[in-house]
Amino acid sequence: MKTRIAILGGGFGGIYTAIEMERTIASNPDIEVTLINHDNFFLFTPMLHEVAASDLDVTHIVNPIRKLLRRVRFVQGDVERIDLHGKRVDVSHGRERHHHEIEYDHLIIGLGNVTNFYGLPGLAEHALTMKSLGDAIFLRGRLIQSIEEADFECMSDQRSALMTIVVAGGGFAGVETIAGVNDFIREAIRFYPNIREEDLRVVLVHAGPVILPELSEKLGRYAEGKLRMRGVDIRLNTRVLSYRNNVVQLSDGSSIPANTLVWTAGTAPHPLLETLACPKDRGRISANEYMEVPGWPGVWVIGDCASIPGPNGAPYPPTAQHALRQGRLLARNISAAIRGGQKKPFVFATLGQLAAIGKRAGVAQIFGFKFSGFIAWWLWRTIYLSKLPRFEKKCRVALDWTLDLLFSKDLVQFTTVAGAGYDRPPSRELDMVGAVPLLRGGGDAPIKQCNATLISAQRGRSDKGFDLPGRADS
């Protein structure tokens, strides 16, 4: 009888566990390894902001899972339920939500985390996020659409709000996002005759006294100074309280009319973890040093949803460099559990952390050494390029970066629904509803709003074309 191993989640932890098993035990005919993930690709999240800033092509930071794994079985679907007692996982897939039960002998939980809006009014409905490929595409489309709309002379009274972008959260995701967005829109407006640089307003809101708190205060101050020099308004010790009617309300009593709010200020464990009767640490599943879940033989946990103790007792941080190494070791520990070998504890010291802050500058702290400016930016690109899976993707990203040195950024706004061209007959308008499940901007409300806008635009079409330009957030 085969030993069945199920891996839930295709992030850094899950995919590197599967890759290591592909290399080792998956070739054994008595072992069946199954990876279950919502998307059929592995997203290299450290480069996500470069897609939003039009530095990289959409497909170049993703790897098809079926090209990464040949011996490991892949199932594209959503995990709906985990039955730890019955040792089975309920999975649904497809537009009709077909349901399947996948039984296991060993279960690896690597479901990651989700965005946490902390119940703040209007954020879940209207704020954009930066966690998925769809988020990056949506943000890029929103930026281009806002610039296009603001260029109309009739929009002079709304131009300020249209050209205001607020990013909440001064960690790595927030700083890299606002740095890329700031460079992108300031370079783009030279192609729009009615928009001046003083019309732009880019605001970073951070609850702490220094941005990039994961790094040293000196590097945080350096990054802050560079961003301010490039026109970014940084609000420290300030929190977003609400986002209603395109107005961002801040804790210092001020408000900012803004067409775009990007939320990077909070995460929470995957909601499915709440249904499991496992020991937890602040929502994350507690594990021992071997990544085993106490009290549940054959259940393992990894990545952002895991609380794995380090040598000092404190859990390891939820970063990619930890997750990928956990994945490699976990695959070997499961192999040892199956074959009766010796498991090894996970012990790893953070090598360093890097952040790109735009205009070929960055900050980095590696092995205790601090770097800033061009050398840090060069290290950021070199290290992350080396970590990107598959030679093909490395070449494509390197080519994109080379071309970026020679040409300006692309301003094409992608159409993201079927049949959205102006030459389509009105009878196709109903086909557009629900056609953009990928492009999420924080909940389903932006998707519905996008679809409704596009349908309205179709209905406003005459035989001679549109009477007014339709509005669609990418």
N, C-alpha and C positions, 0 to 999 in steps of 0.2 A: 504494500500500500504506500502511495506517495506521501511524502511530507509536504504539506501545503503552507506556503508563506505568503501572506498578504501585506502589501505596503500601501498605506493610505496617505496620499499626497505626493505631488511631484515637484516640491520645492527643493532647496539645496539638500536637506536631510534625506528626503525620500529618494531623490534621483541618484544621489551618490551611494546610497545603500544599494539601490538596484544595479548601478554600474559595477560596484564591487562584487555583487552576487553574479552578475553577468560574466565577470572575469573568473569567478571561482566555482561556486556550487551549482549555478543554474544549468550547467552542462550535464549534471548528474540526472539520469532518467528517473531516479526515485525522488527527485525534488522538483516541485512546481512553484515557481515564484510569479506572483501577480502584482502588478503596480496599478493602482486605481487613482485617476486624477481627473479633475473637471475639464482641463484643457489637454489637447494632444501635443503640447509642447512644453519644454522647460524654459522658463523666462530668466534671463540673467539680469536680475533686478538692479545691480549697481549701475547699469548703464541706462536705466529707464528714463531718467530726466533728459538724456540726450535725444531720445525719440521725441519727447515733448518740445524740445528746443530745435528740432529739425536738423540736428547734427548727424543723426544716424537714420538709415532706412528702417522702416517698421519691422521687417522680418529678420534683420541681421542680428538682433540680440536674443532671438529665440531659436531653439533647436527642436526639431520634431522628435518626439520620444521614440517613435518607431525606428528612427535612424540611429539613435543612441543605444537602443536595446534590441537584440535579435533573439536571445534565448529567453529573456524575461517576457512573460505574457503581459500585454497592456490592455487595460479596460478604460475607455473614456466614459466617465459617468460621475454622478454625484453620490457621495456616501450619505444615506438617509438615516441609517441606524446601525449601531454596533451592539451586538448581543454577546457580551463577554461570557455569560454562562453557557450559551449554546454554541459558542465559538463560530459565529457567522456574522457577515456584514451584509446589510441590505443596500443595494445599489440601484439607482434609476438612471436611465439614459434616453437620449433621443427626444424629439419634439413631443412624442406621445407619452413620454415618461414610462417606458417599460421597466419593470422591476425584476431584479435578479437577486438570488442569495449566493454569496460566495463564502464557502466554509474554509476554515484555516486551522492550522496547528500552531503557527507562530504569527502574531499580528504586530505590525510596526505602525504606530500612530505618529504621523508626521503632517498633521493637517494645518499647521501654521497658526496665524492669527488673523483677526479681522479688524477693520477700522472701528475705533471707539469714539463716538461723538458726545459721550457723557450726557446725553439727554438735552443738549443745548438747543434752544428753539431755532428751527429752520435749517440746521446744518445737514441733517440726514436727507432732507428733501432737496436742498439746493447747492450745497457745497460739493466741490470736486475732490477727488482723492488721487493718490499716486501710489497705488499698490499693484496694479495690473497693467498689461499691455493696452487694454481698452482704455484705462484711465489716461495713459500718456497720449494716445491717439485723440481721445476726446478733448483733452486740454489743448493740444496743438490746434485742433479744429476750432475750438472756442476762441483762441487768441486770434487766429486769422479772420474768423467771422466778425469778431469785434472790431478789428482794424478796418475791414471792408465796410462795415456799417458806419463806423465813425467818420469815414472819409466823405460821406455825403454831406453837402452843405446844409441840408435840412436837419441834420442831426447835431448841429452846433451846440444846442442846449443840453444834449445828452452825451456829448463827446467825452466829457470828463469822467463820467461813470463807466462808459464803455472802455476807456483807456486806463482804467484803474484795476490793478491786479493785487490781491492780498493773499499772502501765504501765511498760514498759521502753523507755527512750529519751527523752532530754530535748531533742530537736530540735523543729522546728515541729509535726510530726505528733503526737509524744508529748505535748507541752505542751497543744496545743489539744484533743486527745482527753481528757486527764485533767481539764482545766478544764471542758469540757462535761459529762463524766460526773459529776464532783463536784457541779456545780450541779443536774443532773438527779436524782440519787438523793437529795440532801438535800431537794429540794423534794417528791419523791415520797413520802417516808416519813411525811409527816403524814397520809396516807390509810391507813396501816397501824398499827393500835393497838398491836401487840406489838413494834414496832421503835422503838427510841430512837436519837437522834443519836449517842450514845456507842457504839452497836453498829457504826457505820460506820467503815471504815478504807480510806482511799484513799492509795495509795503510788506515788510516782514514783521510779524507779531510773534514775540517769544516771551514765555512766562518767566524765564530766568534772567539773571543779571548778565550772562554772557552766552552768546550763541555757540553752537558746537560744544556743549558741555562734556561730551565724551572725550574731547581732546583737552590739552592744557589751556589755562586761561590766556596765556600769551598768544597761542595760535588762534583762539577764539576772537581775541581783540584784533589780531591782524586781519582775519577774515571780515570782521565787522567794518574795519577801516576801509578795506578794499571795496566792499559792497557800497558803502556810503559814498565813496569817491565816484562810483559809477551810477549814482543817482537813486540808490535804493534807500527808502525811508525805513529805518529799523526802530521798532518800538519794543524796548526791553521791559521786563517786569510787568508785562501787560498780557491779558488774556482776552480771547474772543468770547463774548457772552451770547450773541445771537446773530442770525443772518436772515433778515426779513425784508421783503420789498427791495432787494438789491442794496441793502444798507447793512454794513458790518458794525455791530455795536461792540465797543471795547470796554474793558474794566476800568480804564482811566477816565471814563465819562465821555470820551469822544466817539464819534461815529464816522464811518467812511463809506460814501456811496461807491459801490464797486459792482461791476458786472460779473466779476470772477473772484471767487474765494476758493483757494485750494487748502484743504485740511490735511496736515501731516502730523498733528499734535497728539495723537493717541491711538493705541491699539489695545485689543482685548483678545483673550484666548478664543479659539473657535467655539461657537455656541454648542456644538455637538458634544464637547467635553463635559458640559454640565450634566448630561444624561448618564454619565458613567460613574459607577460607584467605586472610584479609585481615589486614593489619597491625593490631595491637591495642595499646591502652594500658590496662593493668589491667582487661582483659576487654572494654572498650568499643572499638568499631571506630574506628581512626584515620582522620581525614579531613584534607583541606587546608582552606584558608580559604574555599573555594567550596563546601564540604561534599561534595566528590568523594572517593571512595575511591581512593587511588593504586594503579595497576596494574590497575584494573578499570574500563575506560571504560563509562559509562552507569550506574554504581552510585553511589548517593548515600546519605548517612546523616544522621540528625537526632535531636534530643532526648536522652533519658536514655542511650540505647545508643551515643551518638556522642561521640568525643573530638575536638572542633574547637578548634584553637589560637586564642588571642586575640592581641592585639598584643604582649603580653609573652612569648608562647610557651606560657603555661599554658593548659590547656583551660578552656573555659567551664563554669560549674557547671550541673548538671542541674536547672534550675528552669523553671517554666511560662513566665515572662516571656521567657526565652531561647528556649525551644522554639517558641513561637508566632511570634516574629520570625524565627527560622530558617526556619520553614515558609513564611512569606510570601516571603522572599528566595529560598529554594530553588525555589519555583514559577517565579519570574522568571528564575533562572539556567538552569533546564531549558528554559524558553521560548527563552532566548538561545542555548542549545546547539542546539536544533532549528532555529532560524531564522538562526543564524550571527551572533548579536549578541554583545555584550560582557558577560561574567559579572562579578558584583560580589562582593567578599569580605564575609564576615559580620563586622561590627564593631559591638559593642554594650556599653555600660557599664550595669551593674546600676542600676536606678532606685531601688530600695529594697526592704525586706522588712518584712512585718507579721505579727503573731500576735495572735489573740484569746485572752484568758486568763480568760474567764468574768465573770459579773456586770457586763456592760457596761463592761469594761475591756480594754485591750490595750496592746501595745508596737509601736512602728514606728520605722523608720529610713529616711527618704526624702530623697534628694539630700543626704545628710550630716547632715540635721537629725533630732533624736531627739524622739519623742513617747511619752507614756505616759498611762495612765488612760482617761478617757472619750473624749478627742479621738482617741486612737490607735484605740480601738474603732470610733468613727464613721468614721474614715478606712478602716479595714479593711472595713467593710460597704459604704461608698460606692464604693471602688475595685473591690472584687470584684464588686459588683452591676453596675457598668458593664462589666466584662469578661465577664459571663455571656452566652453567645450567645442571641439571639432575644428580642424584646420580650415575647413571651408568658411566657417563663420569668422574665424580670425582674419582671414584674407579679406572678406567683405567689409568688416569693420575698419581694418587698416586702410582699405581703399577709400571708404567714406571719409575717414579723417584726413587722408591726403587730399582728396578733392575739396574738402572744406577749407583747406589752406589757399586754394586757387579760385574758388567761386563763392558767390553769396548763397545764403540759405534759401531753400526752396519755400515758396509761398503758396503752393498748391493746396487748396482745401479739398480733402477727399470727400466724395459722396459716399455715404455709409449705409444707404438703403437700396434695395432692389427697385429698379424702375424709376429712379428719381430724376432721370434726365428730362429736359424740357420737351423732348419729342415724343414722350410717352402719352398715350391717350388717357383721358380722365378715368376711364374704367379701371385703371390699375391702382387707383389711390387706396383701395381697401387692402391691397396686398402689402402696403407699406407698414401697416400697423404691426408692431412687435418685431420689426425686421432688424433691429439693432441691439440684440441682447448683449453683445460684447462691450458696447460703449457705455459703461456705467460711470456716472459721475457722483456717486453717493446715493444709494437707494434707487428705486425705480422711477421716481418722479421726473428726473431729468430725461430719462428715456421716453416716457410718455409725452413730456413737453416737446421733445425733439420731434417725435412722430407727429404730434398734433400740428406743429408748426409746418412740417413738410407737407402734410395733407392740405392744410390751408393754402399753402403756396401753390399746390397743384390745382386746387379749385379756383385760384385767382388767375389761372392761365387763360389767355385768349388765343385766337388763331394767329395773332400777330406777335405773340409772346407775352411775357408778364407785364401787367400794368405797373406793378411795383415789385421791387426785388424781394423774394421770399427770404425769411430768416430761419436758419437752422444751425444749431450748435454742433457743427460737424456731422 
